[in-house]
Amino acid sequence: MSLCAASLYSLPSAAAASPVERIALQLNGSQCRSQHANILSALSPIPGVRAIDLSSVPGHALVDIDTAALSAQNLIETIRHLWHHQDACLVEPMESCISASPLSHGVVRRQVF
């Protein structure tokens, strides 16, 4: 019994992990595929952006944010400010039922220090 208690005690608490929220962005336009590198370079430096996935759901960008550092509303406002001049590929937030599980392999990750 004490072995189980010791094992449970050594696990990190859930409160220590930063809350992560997935924001789904719809990519509308004929040149969105060619804009992936620009989308990554625009979103990656934003403090609180943890991961960006442009390949799992065609025509969408899935952005995981650390909600302790960045709100969904602030991300959306920043995207609108950074990307407002791009007519060839509109990046628009959308209501979504896409899972908020952490992004996995094949995804550009940005570490937050």
C-alpha positions as a Markdown table, in Angstrom:
| # | Residue | x | y | z |
|---|---|---|---|---|
| 1 | Met | 0.0 | 0.0 | 0.0 |
| 2 | Ser | 2.8 | 2.4 | 0.8 |
| 3 | Leu | 4.4 | 1.8 | -2.6 |
| 4 | Cys | 1.2 | 3.0 | -4.3 |
| 5 | Ala | 1.1 | 6.0 | -2.2 |
| 6 | Ala | 4.7 | 6.8 | -3.0 |
| 7 | Ser | 4.1 | 6.4 | -6.7 |
| 8 | Leu | 1.0 | 8.7 | -6.6 |
| 9 | Tyr | 2.9 | 11.2 | -4.5 |
| 10 | Ser | 5.7 | 11.5 | -7.1 |
| 11 | Leu | 3.3 | 12.4 | -10.0 |
| 12 | Pro | 3.2 | 16.1 | -10.9 |
| 13 | Ser | 0.0 | 17.8 | -10.0 |
| 14 | Ala | -2.4 | 18.8 | -12.7 |
| 15 | Ala | -2.3 | 22.4 | -11.3 |
| 16 | Ala | 1.3 | 22.7 | -12.3 |
| 17 | Ala | 0.5 | 22.3 | -16.1 |
| 18 | Ser | -0.5 | 25.3 | -18.0 |
| 19 | Pro | -4.0 | 25.2 | -19.4 |
| 20 | Val | -4.0 | 24.6 | -23.2 |
| 21 | Glu | -6.9 | 25.6 | -25.5 |
| 22 | Arg | -7.1 | 24.8 | -29.2 |
| 23 | Ile | -8.2 | 27.5 | -31.6 |
| 24 | Ala | -9.4 | 26.5 | -35.0 |
| 25 | Leu | -8.8 | 29.0 | -37.8 |
| 26 | Gln | -10.4 | 28.6 | -41.2 |
| 27 | Leu | -8.1 | 29.3 | -44.2 |
| 28 | Asn | -10.1 | 30.7 | -47.1 |
| 29 | Gly | -8.6 | 31.5 | -50.5 |
| 30 | Ser | -7.0 | 30.1 | -53.5 |
| 31 | Gln | -3.4 | 30.6 | -52.3 |
| 32 | Cys | -3.6 | 29.4 | -48.7 |
| 33 | Arg | -1.4 | 26.4 | -49.3 |
| 34 | Ser | 1.4 | 28.6 | -50.6 |
| 35 | Gln | 1.0 | 30.8 | -47.5 |
| 36 | His | 1.6 | 28.1 | -44.9 |
| 37 | Ala | 5.2 | 29.3 | -44.2 |
| 38 | Asn | 4.0 | 32.9 | -43.8 |
| 39 | Ile | 1.2 | 31.8 | -41.5 |
| 40 | Leu | 3.7 | 29.9 | -39.4 |
| 41 | Ser | 6.1 | 32.8 | -39.2 |
| 42 | Ala | 3.3 | 35.2 | -38.3 |
| 43 | Leu | 1.8 | 33.0 | -35.5 |
| 44 | Ser | 4.9 | 31.2 | -34.0 |
| 45 | Pro | 6.4 | 34.3 | -32.3 |
| 46 | Ile | 3.2 | 35.2 | -30.5 |
| 47 | Pro | 3.8 | 34.7 | -26.8 |
| 48 | Gly | 1.5 | 31.9 | -25.6 |
| 49 | Val | 1.3 | 30.0 | -28.9 |
| 50 | Arg | 2.4 | 26.5 | -28.1 |
| 51 | Ala | 1.8 | 24.6 | -31.4 |
| 52 | Ile | 0.5 | 25.2 | -34.9 |
| 53 | Asp | -0.9 | 22.4 | -37.1 |
| 54 | Leu | -1.6 | 23.2 | -40.7 |
| 55 | Ser | -1.9 | 19.7 | -42.0 |
| 56 | Ser | -4.3 | 17.7 | -39.9 |
| 57 | Val | -7.5 | 19.4 | -41.2 |
| 58 | Pro | -7.4 | 20.6 | -44.8 |
| 59 | Gly | -8.2 | 24.3 | -45.0 |
| 60 | His | -7.6 | 25.0 | -41.3 |
| 61 | Ala | -4.9 | 26.0 | -38.9 |
| 62 | Leu | -5.2 | 24.4 | -35.4 |
| 63 | Val | -3.4 | 26.6 | -32.9 |
| 64 | Asp | -2.8 | 25.4 | -29.3 |
| 65 | Ile | -2.3 | 28.3 | -26.9 |
| 66 | Asp | -1.3 | 28.5 | -23.2 |
| 67 | Thr | -4.3 | 30.3 | -21.8 |
| 68 | Ala | -2.2 | 31.5 | -18.8 |
| 69 | Ala | -0.2 | 33.6 | -21.3 |
| 70 | Leu | -2.7 | 34.3 | -24.1 |
| 71 | Ser | -6.5 | 34.4 | -24.4 |
| 72 | Ala | -8.3 | 33.1 | -27.5 |
| 73 | Gln | -9.7 | 36.6 | -28.0 |
| 74 | Asn | -6.2 | 38.2 | -27.9 |
| 75 | Leu | -5.0 | 35.6 | -30.4 |
| 76 | Ile | -7.8 | 36.4 | -32.8 |
| 77 | Glu | -7.3 | 40.1 | -32.5 |
| 78 | Thr | -3.6 | 39.7 | -33.2 |
| 79 | Ile | -4.2 | 37.5 | -36.2 |
| 80 | Arg | -6.7 | 40.1 | -37.6 |
| 81 | His | -4.1 | 42.8 | -37.1 |
| 82 | Leu | -1.2 | 40.8 | -38.6 |
| 83 | Trp | -3.1 | 39.2 | -41.5 |
| 84 | His | -5.6 | 41.9 | -42.5 |
| 85 | His | -3.9 | 42.7 | -45.8 |
| 86 | Gln | -3.8 | 39.2 | -47.1 |
| 87 | Asp | -6.6 | 38.8 | -49.7 |
| 88 | Ala | -5.2 | 35.6 | -51.2 |
| 89 | Cys | -5.7 | 33.7 | -48.0 |
| 90 | Leu | -8.1 | 34.9 | -45.3 |
| 91 | Val | -7.4 | 33.5 | -41.8 |
| 92 | Glu | -10.6 | 33.5 | -39.9 |
| 93 | Pro | -11.5 | 32.1 | -36.4 |
| 94 | Met | -14.3 | 29.6 | -36.3 |
| 95 | Glu | -16.4 | 27.9 | -33.8 |
| 96 | Ser | -15.3 | 24.3 | -33.7 |
| 97 | Cys | -15.8 | 20.9 | -32.2 |
| 98 | Ile | -12.2 | 19.9 | -33.0 |
| 99 | Ser | -10.6 | 18.1 | -30.0 |
| 100 | Ala | -8.4 | 20.1 | -27.7 |
| 101 | Ser | -6.0 | 17.2 | -27.1 |
| 102 | Pro | -2.4 | 18.2 | -27.5 |
| 103 | Leu | -0.9 | 18.2 | -30.9 |
| 104 | Ser | 1.4 | 15.4 | -31.8 |
| 105 | His | 4.1 | 14.4 | -34.4 |
| 106 | Gly | 4.5 | 16.4 | -37.6 |
| 107 | Val | 3.5 | 19.7 | -35.9 |
| 108 | Val | 5.6 | 22.8 | -35.6 |
| 109 | Arg | 6.0 | 23.4 | -31.9 |
| 110 | Arg | 7.2 | 26.5 | -30.1 |
| 111 | Gln | 8.6 | 26.1 | -26.6 |
| 112 | Val | 7.6 | 28.7 | -24.0 |
| 113 | Phe | 10.3 | 29.5 | -21.4 |
